[in-house]
Amino acid sequence: MPVVEEPTEAFTEFTQNIEYAKRLVSGGERLAQLRVGAFDVDDLYRAAWVQAVAALDHWVTREIVERAVRLAENPNVERPTKFSTLKMPVELFERIHHHDQPLSATFREHLEQTFGYMTFQNPDKIKEGFAHVSKTKLWPKVAEAINRDRTPSDQVTAEAVQTKVRQIAARRNRIAHTADRNLDGTGRAAITAAEAHSAIDWLTLTAEGIVVALGKPPSVPTQETPEGVDDIAEAAADAAGSTFAHAGPGAWDKESLFRQIEKTCTADVADLLMTVYRHAEQHPFFSHFYFGESKNPSATAWFAVGDDESAAVWSIYTDDKKSVLAINFQWMRDRTTLAKRLAPLANTLSSLPGLRDLPRDLVARNYMRRPSLGHVTLSAPSAKHVIVGSIDDLLRSRKRRLL
């Protein structure tokens, strides 16, 4: 049988949903042994059948979306023809290009709407869906994966795989739409626990074969350094270590940074960025600022997070048109004191516009990101409270240890 070595989050959820279906069948078998007569135990087998088909349908949608997002984020990966023909509204382009909304979250939202209205129970539809994210000849490759450890007499063809899936989906439709009644009106079609188990096992095998046929999802490149910061800034900040200086080296200072913020931001966003800056100045564990040496002002705030350890928690970057706040997960992930607090930080920030998928994206990249929060996120009414509060929560572990 196919071996899924590195399951995606979507496939892991699929296996959980399949397990629910199996439990329904097992529960029905136990009730049948007890000769329960209050209801038709066979309905549990029908429910399990419907659950299993729904699990496959839902998984295909999520798998397509996840792989499409990764393709969009990695321009170096060759695109299938159908991916390049996906329709994208101008509004989506403007949200990404003009309003600094993250590509992954914005594109994912669009794809979920696009594919969420489709049904992936028919093999032809499943093949069409995955053609958006893979150039593989799906069903022949699925059959090849299924046959890998089978004896010659037990081999299946691509046509046989599809036929079995069609039959299972057709029975699901009869259960859902006609109460599983016989066409001649003589009552409901018989169903057994063995038949339900067989259908569930086949859909599981098919999904495993699809994952193997598709191969690993495209890798996501490490996020590029945000505009306005340079390698000198990072090196100098690292060299500063745990020095408790009020301001680090660099070509800029607080006044030049604030002038650029006021020049490039609306009043509410400028107020937020200055509030975040002043919050750092007044924080008991503040270490120092590093002011960048690039064309435009930037500042990175360092905090003491351990007895001999400090971390660059956030950075403000500016250019001629905008200012952004970057949360430096990548630079915090190796700090022992903070490592376990990055997930709660991401979850808190995900309540802000444009950051819904931030926790998922960070986990997928092992926190090797420094996401920049732009105007749409920073102008949200709750942004100031959420951002300042999340920084306090992040640093609270050191406070508890000192107490």
N, C-alpha and C positions, 0 to 999 in steps of 0.2 A: 504494500500500500504506500501511497505517497507520504513522504516525511516533510512536514513543515518545520524548517529549522529555526527561522526567525519570523514568527507570526506578527502581523501588524496588529495594532490595537483593534482594528475592525474585525480581524479574524478571531482574535481572542474573545471578543464579544459574541461572535457567531457561535463559538464552541460553548459558551455559557448558555446561550439561547437554545442550542441543541440539547444541552443537558436538561433544561427545563422540560423539553418535549419527552425525553427519555423517562423522566420521573413521572410524568403523567401516565405513560404506558405501564411503568412498574406499579404505580398506585392502582391502576385499573386491574392489573393481574392479581394483586393482593385482595382487592375487594371481590373479585370474581371467585377467589378461593373461599371467601367468607360467605358466598352466595347472597350478597346484598341484593335486595329486590326493590328498594325504594326508588331506584332510577336505573336507567340502562347503562351499565358499565361500559358498553361499547362506545358511548359518547366520549369517554376519556381518550379512547384510541383515536377517535375522529378529531378531538381537540389537539392531540399531540401531532397528528398529521398536518393540521392547519398551522400549528406553531412551527413545525420544522420547515415548511415551505416559506413561511413569513421570515424565518431566520435567514434562509438563503437569499431571499429577495432583499432584505434590509442590508445584509452583508455586502452584496454586490454593489449596492448604491454607495455605501460607505467606502468600500475598497476603491471604486472608481474615483470618488472625490479625493481621497487621500493621495492616490497616485497622481492625479491631475494637478493637485496643488504642488506636489514635489517637482513635477515637470516644469511648472510655471516658475518655481524658485531656482531651478538649475538650468540656465540657458545653454550649458555645454552638452546637455543630453539631447540626443536626436529625438524629434517629435514624430509620432504617428500622424498620418495625413488627417485623420478625423480630429485629432487634438487641435491642429492648426486651423480647422474650420469651425471651431466652437464660436458661437456668437457672443459678443460682449457689448453690452450697452455703453453708450458714451458716458452715462452717469457713473458707471463703475470705473472707467478710465479716469474720470475727473477726481473721484474719491481717492484714488491711488496717487495720481500724478500731481494734483493741485492741492489736495488736503492732507497729504502725508499719512493716509490710512495704510496699515500694513498690507502688503500684497497677499500674504498667506490667508489672513483672516477675511479680507474683502473678497478675494477670489473664491475661497471656500464657501462663503455665504451665497455667492452667485451660483456655484455649482450645486449646492444642496437644493436650491430652488429649482435649478434646471433638471436635475436627475431625480429629485424627490417626487416629481409627478409621474415618473415612469415606473413600470412594473418589470421586474427581472425574474420571471418564473419560467418563461419560455426560453429554450436554448438559443433560438435565433436572436432574441432580445438581449440575452446575456452576452452573446458574441459581439453584437453591435455595440453594447455598452463598453466592454473592455477594449474594443478597437480604438476608443478615444485615448487610451493610455498605454497600449501595447501593440506591436506589429506582429506578434506571434500568431500562428494559425491555431486558434484556441483549442477546438475540440480534438483534432488529431494529437496535439501535445498533451491534452488532458488524458486521453486514452493511453498514450505512451507512458505517462506518469503512473497511471493506475496499473498498467501491465508490468511495471518494472520488476516486481518480486513475485509475479504470478507464473504458474506453470503454463506451458504452451496450450494445454487443453482448457485453461481457465482465462485465456486472453479475451479482451473485449475490443470492439471497434469504436471509432468515434461516433458512428451512427447509433450503435447500441447504447452508448452513454446518453446521447441526446434523447433517444426514444424512451428510455427509462425515466428521465427527468420529466419529459412531456406527460407520461402516464401518471406520475406522482402529482404533477401540477393539475392535471385534468381531474383527478379524484379530489384534490383539495377544492377545486371550483364547484364540484357537485356537492360536497359537504357544505360549503359556504353559501351557495346560491340556491340549492334545491333540497337542502336538508338531507342529502345523500339518498334520496328516494329513487327507486327503480323507474326506468322510463315507462314500463308497462303499468305503473300504478299499483304494483303488488306489495308495496311496503318499502322499507329501506334496505339498501344493499348491505350484505353481511361484511363485517370487518373483524379481524382478529388481532390480538397483541403481536403475533408473529409478523403479520403484514405491516403493522405500524412500525415495529422495530426495523424491518427490512427497508421501509421507505426512508426512515430517519438515517439509517446507516448508509444508504446509497447517496443521499444528499450530502452527508458528511464527507464521504469518499470523493464525491464530485467536487466539492469545495476545496478539499485538500489538493486534488489534481489541478484545479484552476490556479491555486497559489503557486504550485511547483511550475506549472506551464508559464505563468507570468514572470517568474523570477523575482528577485528582490526589488522592492520599490526604488526609484531613483534616490540617490543620496542627496542631502541638502547641504550646499556649500556653507562654510562658516561665514557669518555675516561680515560684510566689508566694514572697515573702520568708518564711522560716520564722518560726514563732511565737516571739516573744521578742526579735526584732531590729527596729530602726526605721530610718527614713531618716537620722536624725541620726547614728546609729552609723556608717553607711557614709561619710557626708560627713566626719565627724570623722576617721575612719581614713584617708581619702584625704588630708585636710589634713595629717595627721601625717607623710606622705611617708616619707622614709628616716630619720627621727629615731630614734636608738638609745636610746629611753627604756625603762625596765623596765616601766612601766605607763602606758597612755594615759588620757585623760580618760574620764569616765563616772560614773554614779551608784553603781556597784557596785565591788567589789574581789575579790581572790582569796579571802578568807575567806568573804564572803557567797556567792560562787559555789560553793565547796566545801560549805558548809552546805546549799545547795539541792540540790546533786547527791546528797549523802548522804540527804537527805529524800525524794527522788523516785526513787532508783535502788536496785536490788538491790546487794549488796556487790560482786559481780564487775564490774558495769557501772560503779559508782562508782570502783572501783579503776582501771579502764581509763581513764576520763575524766581522773582526776587524774594518771595516768601520762603521758597525752598532753600534759597541761598542763605537767607538770614537765619532760618531754622538751624542750618548746619553751624553757622557761627556761634550760636547760643547753646548748642547741644553739649552736654557734659563729656561726651566721648569724641568730640570733634578733634581731629589731628591737624590737618592743614589743607589748603587749596593748592592745586597746581594750575597755573594759568598757562595756556598753550602758546606756541610760537608760530602758529599758522597765520594765514592771511587775515583771518577774522578772529575776534576774541572767543575764548573758551575757558571753562574752568571745571576742574574735577575735584570733588570733595572726598577727602580721606577721613576715615574714622578709626579710632583705636577699638579693635574688636577682641583683643586678647592681651595678655601680659606683654608679649613681644610681637604682636601681630597687628597689622592695620590693613584696611581694605579701601579701595576706590569704589564707593557705593554708587555715586551718580556723577554725570557730567552734563554740563550745558554747552551746546555747540551752536554757533551762529554762522550765517553767511550773509550775502547781500539782501536776501529776501525773507529769511525766516530764522527762527531760533527753535531748538528742540531740546528736550530733556531725555538723556539716555540713562537707562538703568543698567548698571554694569554687572549683569549676572555672570558673564564670562570671567571677569576679574575677581568675583567673589567666590566662585565655586571651589577654589582650592584653599579657601580659608576655613580651617577646621571649625571655628566657632560659628560660622555662618552657613555652612553647607546644608545643614538640616532645616534651615529657615528660608531657603530660597523658594521651595514649593508654596508655603503659606504666603510669601510675598507676591508670587505670581498669581495666586488665586485671588488675593485682594485686588490687585491691579486689574484683573480681568473683568471687574465690574464696570470699568470705564469704556466709553465708546471706542471701537476698533481693536480692543484687546481681548475679546471673548475667547479666542483660541490661543492666547499667550501661554497658559500652562502646558497645553498639549504640544505646542511648537518647541518650548524649552526642553521638555522631557525628551522629545524626538532628537534634539540636537545636544543632549547631555549638558544643557545650560551654557553651551558655547555661543552665546549671543549677548549683544548689548542693544536691545531694542530701543529705538528712538520714538518718543512720544511727541507727536506733532500737534498742530492747531486743533484738529477735531477732538482729540483726546484731552488736551490741556484746557480747552474752553468749556468743558462739561461743568455744570454747576457743582458737582460733588468732587471735582478733580483735586482741588487744594486739600480738602479734608482727607480724601483717600490716600493721596501720595504722601503727605506729611505723616499721617497716621501709620502708613505701612512702613515708612522708614523708622519711626519710633518702635514699632513692633519688631522689626528686624534687629535692632540694636538692644532690645530689652534683655536678651539672654546675658549680655555682659553685666548689665545692671544687677540682675538677680545673683550672679556669681559674686560680685563685689559685696553685695549685702550679706 
